[in-house]
Amino acid sequence: MKELPTSIGQLTALQKFDLSKCSQLKELPTFIGQLTALQELNLSWCSKLKELPTSIGQLMALQELNLSWCSKLKELPTFIGQLTTLQELNLLWCYELKELPTSMDQLRAFQELNFSRCSELKELCTSIGHLMALQKLNL
């Protein structure tokens, strides 16, 4: 699948959205932010995905975000800090990811972070020390 139909934006009660292995998907449409009940978003193996739209910052119910094997993803946007209910972020094998945004210190519910095999990520941002609910960190 290369792109999502716009009608998906009308699924406002959707809680889990699995787009894993959509290897031709290059970008998420902005209407993804209309899925306000979304709790889990799986984008693993979307190997051509380069960036996340700013509208993801509107997913106030999001608890789990799986970006593993999104090998073209170079950075996480600063608005990731707006996802205050986010508990788990999987960045396994995002080997072009260069840095984590400092806004991550706003993730008060954050419990699990996995960025194993992110070979371009040279250092942790200092704000990671503010993640007081963090229970599992996989480097």
ABEGO torsion letter per residue (X at the ends): XABBBAAAAABAABABBBABGBAABABBBAAAAABAABABBBABGBAABABBBAAAAABAABABBBABGBAABABBBAAAAABAABABBBABGBAABABBBAAAAABAABABBBABGBAABABBBAAAAABAABABBBX
